[in-house]
Each structure stands twice: as C-alpha cells, then as structure tokens.
Amino acid sequence: MKVLVTGANGQLGYDVVKELQKQNIVCCGATRKDFDIVDFEATEKFITNYMPDVVIHCAAYTAVDKAEDEQGLCCLVNASATENIAQICKKINAKMVYISTDYVFDGTKDGFYEIDDKPNPINVYGRTKLLGEQEVQKILNKYFIVRISWVFGKHGNNFVKTMLKLGKERKELNVVADQYGSPTYTADLAPLLIEMIKTDKYGIYHATNEDVCSWAEFAEEIFKLAEMNVKVNHITTDEYPTKAKRPLNSRLSKEKLDKYFHNLPFWEISLEKFIKINEQ
C-alpha cells in the first residue's frame, strides 16, 4: 500500500505520516512546498506522478474566525481543493480520507449528533467543510469522511498549548463553559485512520476521544494534570464574543465507529499522555 498525506506539516498530518512510517507503510507527506492544493494542474501532476493507493487529505483552512473575512480563500482550500483531490482519486482509482469537523452541525440538538443527522453549519469554516464532504460523496464511492473536534497534538498550535502558555502568565482565566464536545488527540486518531484505509468499510464516521466536557472543564483538567495553580472562571459564549459563531453542542455519536472499528481512549487519559510528552 502506498499513501499520500496532504497537510503533512499540520497537527494531524504530521502524526499520520509518523504512524505510517512506524507501520512501514510507503508514504509521502506533502506540504505546500510540494504543490498548491487549489491549483488543479499542480495537484494532478504531483498525485498522478506518485500514484498512491490512498490519499489522506488533512490539509485545510482551519482559522475559524479569520474565515469570516476570507470566505473566498477558505472555500477554495476546503471545498474546491477537496473536489480537485476527489476527481484525481477517481481517475487513479485511489481511496480518499477527508477530515471533516463537528462544525458542520449548528449545535442546537439535545444529545449526540449521529452521522446521518442533517448538517446545518453556522459559520464559514463549517459551511466550506460541508461543501468538501458533499464533493467527496458526489465524486467517489471509495471514501472515508471522518468528522473530528477540538483537536490537539504535539505538532502545531491548539487549545492545550494555549492554556499551558497562558497558565504560566496568569493566575486566573475566563473560559467558555456552555459549549460541549470531545477533544481529539491526533496521536490516537492517526492509527485509527490507518486502520480504516486497510478496509473497505467506507462512509462517514465520527472519531473523537471518549467522554464529553466543556471548554472550561477541559482547561481545568489541563491545569490539574500540569500541576498549575490557575483558577478557571466559567463564562458563557455571549460573554466571549467571537467573529465566527460556534455550536454549543458538538457531541458526536461514535456508534458507527464502535461497530466497525474501535473507539478512541478517554480524552482525560490522552491529555495526560500529551502533557507528559509536552513537558519533555
């Protein structure tokens, strides 16, 4: 098996490449230096030269607030480039993994979102990621659409690293307490994605770590595990206005994942691992 990973410099792409190498699977971690994913000809040339059996598409525009001002660019990267890659995968008969997001939902549902619940994104980022999903479904049969949320990993910036940095500078922090979801540790997700591509169990999956928390509870656990004495003040979304709206409920049902693969560890366990690695 030969695998191409886009966005290899990003949090998830980095860990996916590392895991492929660990499993001795022939792979290529592509970055912007290799080709521009919004340029169809450059993308096609690179992918058809490499001729992978699978493309794991991790590259994305993920600056949620900035996307409200850069709608065109966000759409080009998340929707048009995804369409390009799907077309090329079809041409060379390759499987495709598309990494999507909890932000395809509006967050108004009570309980967990199922994979077949109707998406209704409330920000530009969510809308463009949904467009990407739709292109993949329209063009391919051999695809995995994997929705994740609240991502953290060793390589790149994330909420955990931000909290650890702010915790060194301040004794108390205001953190939103009325948005609920599940953190996703890239080092747990990467082996799962590789397990998926070895099968033909195609379709949409939700893949986050187990258990649910609010951002404030997430922050409290970070400080507890890092042994930092920081007070977390629970505030509402209304008290912390952002340019892009965020869903209040990002809880994703992993029923299908559990049926065909396996659930990821509890986020608290993975957070503890991450903090230990981060301290080294």
C-alpha positions as a printed Julia matrix, in Angstrom:
280×3 Matrix{Float64}:
   0.0    0.0     0.0
   1.19   3.49   -0.92
  -0.28   6.52    0.88
  -0.16  10.25    0.17
  -0.9   12.6     3.07
  -1.73  16.26    2.39
  -1.09  18.88    5.06
   1.84  16.9     6.46
   3.05  19.96    8.39
  -0.24  20.25   10.27
  -1.15  18.72   13.62
  -2.9   15.67   12.24
  -0.95  15.24    9.0
   2.31  15.16   10.94
   1.1   12.34   13.22
  -0.44  10.4    10.32
   2.9   10.4     8.44
   4.71   9.37   11.63
   2.3    6.47   12.17
   2.55   5.3     8.54
   6.34   5.26    8.85
   6.08   3.38   12.16
   3.96   0.74   10.42
   6.41   0.57    7.5
   3.78   1.71    5.01
   5.19   3.5     1.95
   4.06   7.11    2.22
   4.64  10.67    1.13
   3.83  13.6     3.41
   3.06  16.5     1.09
   3.18  20.16    2.1
   2.6   23.47    0.36
   6.18  23.29   -0.94
   5.28  20.2    -2.97
   2.11  21.54   -4.59
  -0.66  24.07   -4.07
  -3.88  22.11   -3.46
  -6.03  24.86   -5.02
  -4.09  24.52   -8.29
  -5.73  21.58  -10.08
  -2.92  21.02  -12.6
  -0.15  21.07   -9.98
  -2.17  18.77   -7.7
  -2.96  16.34  -10.5
   0.66  16.26  -11.67
   2.01  15.52   -8.19
  -0.59  12.89   -7.29
  -0.53  11.06  -10.63
   3.29  11.01  -10.54
   3.21   9.45   -7.07
   0.24   7.14   -7.85
  -0.92   6.42   -4.28
  -3.48   3.76   -3.37
  -4.88   6.14   -0.75
  -4.93   9.9    -0.24
  -5.43  11.06    3.36
  -6.48  14.66    2.93
  -5.53  16.53    6.11
  -4.76  19.92    4.54
  -7.42  22.52    5.33
  -8.15  26.15    6.1
  -8.82  25.99    9.85
  -8.66  29.61   11.09
 -12.34  29.72   12.09
 -12.64  33.44   12.89
 -10.37  34.6    10.06
 -12.5   32.58    7.63
 -15.37  35.03    8.16
 -13.2   37.68    6.43
 -11.5   35.31    3.97
 -14.54  33.42    2.72
 -13.22  33.01   -0.82
  -9.87  31.58    0.25
 -11.5   29.33    2.85
 -13.87  27.96    0.2
 -11.04  27.44   -2.29
  -8.99  25.41    0.2
 -11.75  23.44    1.92
 -14.18  22.87   -0.95
 -12.54  23.42   -4.36
  -9.23  21.76   -3.46
 -11.11  18.81   -1.94
 -13.08  18.47   -5.17
  -9.79  18.51   -7.11
  -8.33  15.72   -4.98
 -11.52  13.65   -5.17
 -11.51  13.93   -9.0
  -7.88  12.79   -9.13
  -8.56   9.91   -6.72
 -11.39   8.79   -9.01
  -9.1    8.96  -12.04
  -6.39   6.79  -10.44
  -8.86   4.59   -8.5
  -7.47   5.6    -5.09
  -9.3    5.6    -1.77
  -9.73   9.01   -0.13
  -9.92  10.06    3.5
 -11.41  13.51    4.06
 -11.05  15.05    7.51
 -14.17  17.0     8.43
 -15.48  18.67   11.56
 -18.18  18.95   14.23
 -18.78  22.45   12.82
 -20.94  21.01   10.04
 -23.69  20.98   12.73
 -25.39  24.0    14.3
 -25.13  22.71   17.88
 -28.83  23.1    18.73
 -29.61  19.38   19.09
 -30.09  17.79   22.51
 -27.86  14.76   22.84
 -25.28  13.36   20.46
 -25.15  14.07   16.73
 -25.5   10.92   14.61
 -23.64  10.56   11.31
 -26.86  10.93    9.32
 -28.22  13.99   11.17
 -28.8   16.89    8.81
 -25.82  19.28    8.8
 -26.52  22.97    9.29
 -23.25  24.9     9.72
 -23.38  28.33   11.36
 -20.01  29.7    10.25
 -17.97  29.96    7.04
 -15.47  27.3     8.1
 -18.26  24.78    8.78
 -20.02  25.59    5.51
 -16.85  25.09    3.45
 -16.01  21.8     5.19
 -19.54  20.58    4.47
 -19.1   21.54    0.8
 -15.93  19.42    0.84
 -17.89  16.47    2.26
 -20.54  16.85   -0.45
 -17.94  16.91   -3.25
 -16.29  13.73   -1.94
 -19.67  11.94   -1.73
 -20.68  13.13   -5.18
 -17.47  12.03   -6.93
 -16.29   8.9    -5.09
 -17.52   5.59   -3.79
 -14.28   4.66   -2.01
 -14.13   7.35    0.67
 -13.96   7.86    4.42
 -15.3   11.15    5.74
 -14.07  11.48    9.32
 -15.55  14.23   11.49
 -13.4   15.27   14.44
 -13.49  18.07   17.04
 -11.33  20.04   19.48
  -8.09  18.71   18.03
  -4.8   18.7    19.94
  -1.41  17.2    19.1
   2.29  17.7    19.62
   2.93  19.37   16.27
   1.21  22.74   15.86
  -0.93  25.11   17.88
  -4.01  24.11   19.85
  -6.13  24.87   22.91
  -3.99  22.76   25.26
  -0.78  24.54   24.31
  -2.53  27.92   24.58
  -3.79  27.12   28.1
  -0.35  25.89   29.22
   1.23  29.1    27.9
  -1.41  31.39   29.48
  -1.23  29.41   32.72
   2.4   30.48   33.11
   1.44  34.12   32.67
  -1.81  34.43   34.65
  -3.35  33.21   37.87
  -6.89  33.09   36.52
  -8.57  32.77   33.13
 -12.08  33.14   31.74
 -13.1   30.1    29.69
 -16.39  29.34   27.94
 -18.45  26.79   29.87
 -21.6   26.39   27.74
 -20.03  24.77   24.64
 -19.75  20.99   24.95
 -17.77  18.49   22.88
 -15.0   15.91   22.92
 -11.28  16.61   22.47
  -9.46  14.59   19.78
  -5.81  13.63   20.26
  -4.02  13.31   16.91
  -1.72  10.53   18.19
  -4.85   8.43   18.86
  -6.61   9.39   15.64
  -3.68   8.65   13.29
  -3.57   4.84   13.92
  -7.36   4.69   13.55
  -7.21   6.38   10.12
  -4.59   3.86    9.02
  -6.72   1.01   10.32
  -9.61   2.41    8.24
  -7.71   2.63    4.95
  -6.83  -1.06    5.17
 -10.56  -1.84    4.85
 -13.47  -1.14    2.5
 -15.81  -0.03    5.3
 -16.45   3.28    3.55
 -18.69   6.14    4.62
 -18.97   8.89    7.23
 -17.56   8.4    10.73
 -17.34  10.46   13.88
 -13.97   9.94   15.56
 -13.16  11.83   18.76
 -11.8   10.69   22.08
 -14.35   9.28   24.52
 -16.18  11.4    27.11
 -17.56  14.93   26.91
 -16.59  18.23   28.54
 -16.97  21.99   28.21
 -14.01  24.17   27.24
 -13.81  25.33   30.86
 -13.7   21.74   32.14
 -11.06  20.93   29.51
  -8.97  23.89   30.77
  -9.36  22.8    34.41
  -8.14  19.29   33.58
  -5.15  20.73   31.68
  -4.09  22.8    34.7
  -4.7   19.92   37.1
  -2.56  17.49   35.09
   0.15  20.1    34.52
   0.09  20.9    38.26
  -0.53  24.58   37.6
  -2.42  26.66   40.12
  -4.75  28.57   37.78
  -8.36  29.48   38.54
 -10.78  28.94   35.65
 -13.77  31.29   35.64
 -16.72  29.72   33.83
 -18.27  32.19   31.38
 -20.95  31.97   28.68
 -20.47  32.15   24.92
 -22.27  35.53   24.99
 -19.63  36.84   27.39
 -16.85  35.82   24.97
 -17.92  37.13   21.55
 -16.0   35.83   18.53
 -16.28  36.74   14.86
 -17.49  33.24   13.93
 -20.4   31.62   15.75
 -19.61  28.32   17.49
 -22.04  25.42   18.04
 -22.98  25.0    21.71
 -23.34  21.24   21.34
 -20.55  19.43   19.47
 -21.17  15.99   20.94
 -20.68  13.4    18.18
 -22.06   9.86   18.36
 -19.39   7.2    17.74
 -21.85   4.33   17.35
 -20.76   3.53   13.77
 -17.08   3.8    14.68
 -17.55   1.35   17.54
 -19.41  -1.04   15.23
 -16.75  -1.25   12.52
 -13.54  -0.19   14.25
 -12.93   0.84   17.86
 -13.44   3.91   20.0
 -10.51   6.1    20.98
  -9.36   6.33   24.62
 -10.98   8.7    27.12
  -9.76  12.23   26.45
  -8.5   12.66   30.03
  -6.1    9.71   29.6
  -4.83  11.05   26.27
  -4.46  14.57   27.66
  -2.3   13.21   30.47
  -0.07  11.46   27.9
   0.16  14.61   25.81
   1.12  16.81   28.77
   3.88  14.36   29.8
   5.25  14.38   26.22
   4.95  18.17   26.06
   6.96  18.57   29.26
   9.88  16.54   27.9
